[in-house]
Amino acid sequence: MADALNSAALAQLFTEARTHYGWDATPVTEADLRQLYDVVKMGPTSANGSPARFLFCQSDDARARLAACVSEANKPKVLAAPVTVVIGFDPKFYDRLPELFPHVDARPWFNWSADFARETAFRNASLQGAYLIMAARALGWDTGPMSGFAKPAVDAAFWGDTGIETNFICSLGKGSGEGLFPRLPRLSFEDAARIL
């Protein structure tokens, strides 16, 4: 059984971590992104289906194309960040199950219904996007997740006819602290949870 993380680790991951809007000049390298993915991929998904797909928009061209698809408030965030990740999901993730879940043919668990498969893919890719945020923080990076974008435009510009759809986007780098709000309130246990 694993030991509990210490308070400094919990602070880095949760209690002191923030959503960043401004970025310093620290580059995020290909090696950094590969290290990040190697942590993210270890998070659990249904039947190990791993439906998330990640596009790391690092070049000026890729960030400009993405900035053209986001809200006006998010444009400067995308352009300033060293990398913004498009987190997508593959509704036909089950096609990879013979590789990812080889001990039984799990495809019929999902491919019987396109709606069920898409719902499963979206849910599990959302988990994988959250793993990306937490893994980035664990590796010393800051993140700025966003949902203010035109999904059809991002899908067309980045996924084309692959069938993959966009879930959300997330900037990645070393946050400058610029534009941070005071920490906002959170719901109490009593407001958000019950023990049954």
C-alpha positions in Angstrom: 0.0 0.0 0.0 1.3 3.4 -0.9 2.1 6.1 1.7 0.2 9.3 1.7 1.9 12.2 -0.1 3.3 14.9 2.1 1.8 18.4 2.4 4.2 19.9 0.0 3.3 17.4 -2.7 -0.5 18.0 -2.1 0.1 21.7 -2.3 1.9 21.3 -5.7 -0.9 19.1 -7.0 -4.0 20.6 -5.5 -4.1 23.2 -2.7 -1.6 25.7 -4.0 -1.8 24.9 -7.7 -3.6 27.5 -9.9 -5.0 27.8 -13.4 -2.5 30.0 -15.2 -3.1 32.7 -17.8 0.4 34.2 -18.3 3.6 32.3 -19.1 7.3 33.0 -18.8 9.8 32.1 -21.5 10.7 28.7 -20.2 10.5 26.3 -23.2 8.6 23.0 -23.1 10.7 20.5 -25.1 9.7 17.4 -27.0 11.4 15.4 -24.3 9.3 17.2 -21.7 6.1 16.3 -23.6 7.1 12.7 -24.1 7.9 12.4 -20.4 4.5 14.0 -19.6 2.6 11.6 -21.9 4.5 8.6 -20.4 3.0 9.6 -17.0 -0.5 10.4 -18.3 -0.9 7.1 -20.2 -0.6 5.1 -16.9 -3.9 6.5 -15.5 -6.8 4.1 -15.5 -9.5 4.0 -18.2 -12.4 1.7 -19.0 -10.9 -1.6 -20.3 -7.6 0.2 -20.7 -9.3 1.8 -23.7 -7.2 5.0 -23.6 -9.5 7.0 -25.9 -7.8 10.4 -25.4 -5.7 11.8 -28.2 -3.3 14.7 -27.6 -2.1 17.4 -30.1 0.7 19.5 -28.6 0.4 22.8 -30.4 4.0 24.1 -29.9 5.0 25.8 -33.2 3.9 29.4 -33.9 1.8 28.1 -36.8 -0.1 25.5 -34.7 -0.7 28.0 -31.9 -1.9 30.6 -34.4 -4.3 28.1 -36.0 -5.7 27.2 -32.5 -5.9 30.8 -31.5 -8.2 31.4 -34.5 -10.7 28.9 -33.0 -10.9 30.1 -29.4 -12.8 32.9 -27.7 -11.3 36.4 -27.7 -10.4 36.1 -24.1 -8.5 32.9 -24.7 -6.5 34.0 -27.8 -3.7 35.7 -25.9 -3.4 32.7 -23.6 -3.0 30.3 -26.5 -0.5 32.5 -28.3 1.6 33.2 -25.1 1.9 29.7 -23.8 4.8 27.6 -25.0 2.4 24.7 -25.7 -1.4 24.4 -25.7 -2.7 20.8 -25.9 -5.8 19.9 -27.7 -7.3 16.9 -25.8 -9.5 14.9 -28.1 -11.2 11.6 -28.0 -11.6 8.7 -30.4 -15.2 7.5 -30.4 -13.9 4.3 -32.0 -11.3 3.7 -29.4 -12.5 0.1 -29.2 -10.6 -0.7 -32.4 -7.4 -0.6 -30.3 -8.7 -2.9 -27.6 -7.1 -6.1 -29.1 -3.8 -4.3 -28.4 -4.6 -2.6 -25.2 -6.9 -5.3 -23.6 -5.5 -8.5 -25.2 -6.7 -11.1 -22.8 -10.3 -10.9 -24.0 -12.1 -9.4 -27.0 -13.7 -6.4 -25.3 -14.8 -4.6 -28.5 -18.4 -5.9 -28.2 -18.6 -4.2 -24.8 -18.6 -0.9 -26.6 -19.1 -1.2 -30.4 -22.7 -2.3 -30.1 -23.8 1.3 -29.8 -22.1 4.4 -31.3 -23.8 6.6 -28.7 -22.5 4.4 -25.8 -19.0 4.2 -27.3 -18.9 8.0 -27.7 -20.1 8.6 -24.2 -17.5 6.1 -22.9 -14.8 7.7 -24.9 -15.7 11.2 -23.8 -15.8 10.2 -20.1 -12.5 8.4 -20.2 -10.8 11.1 -22.3 -12.0 13.7 -19.7 -10.2 11.5 -17.1 -7.1 11.4 -19.2 -7.2 15.2 -19.6 -7.4 15.5 -15.9 -4.4 13.1 -15.6 -2.6 15.4 -17.9 -3.2 18.4 -15.7 -2.1 16.5 -12.5 0.9 14.9 -14.2 2.1 18.3 -15.5 1.9 19.7 -12.0 3.7 16.7 -10.6 6.5 17.3 -13.2 6.8 20.9 -12.2 4.7 22.5 -15.0 1.7 24.8 -14.7 -1.5 24.4 -16.7 -4.3 26.5 -18.0 -7.3 24.4 -19.0 -9.9 26.1 -21.2 -13.3 25.3 -22.7 -13.8 28.6 -24.5 -13.4 27.5 -28.1 -15.5 26.7 -31.2 -15.4 22.9 -31.2 -16.4 22.4 -34.9 -13.6 24.8 -35.9 -11.0 23.0 -33.7 -12.2 19.6 -35.0 -11.9 20.7 -38.6 -8.6 22.4 -38.2 -6.8 19.7 -36.2 -8.6 16.4 -36.5 -10.0 16.6 -40.0 -11.7 13.5 -41.2 -10.1 11.2 -38.5 -13.4 11.0 -36.5 -11.6 12.2 -33.4 -13.4 15.0 -31.6 -12.1 17.8 -29.3 -12.9 17.6 -25.6 -11.0 20.6 -24.2 -7.7 22.5 -24.5 -5.0 23.2 -21.9 -2.0 25.5 -22.0 1.2 24.2 -20.5 4.4 25.8 -19.4 5.8 27.8 -16.4 3.2 30.2 -15.2 4.2 33.8 -14.7 1.5 34.5 -12.1 0.2 37.3 -14.3 -3.5 37.8 -14.1 -4.2 35.3 -11.3 -7.3 35.9 -9.4 -7.5 35.4 -5.6 -8.4 31.8 -5.0 -12.1 31.3 -5.4 -14.4 29.6 -3.0 -15.1 25.9 -3.2 -18.2 24.0 -2.1 -18.1 22.5 1.4 -18.4 18.8 1.9 -21.9 19.3 3.1 -22.9 21.1 -0.1 -21.2 18.7 -2.5 -21.1 15.3 -0.9 -23.0 12.7 1.2 -21.9 9.5 2.9 -24.5 6.8 2.3 
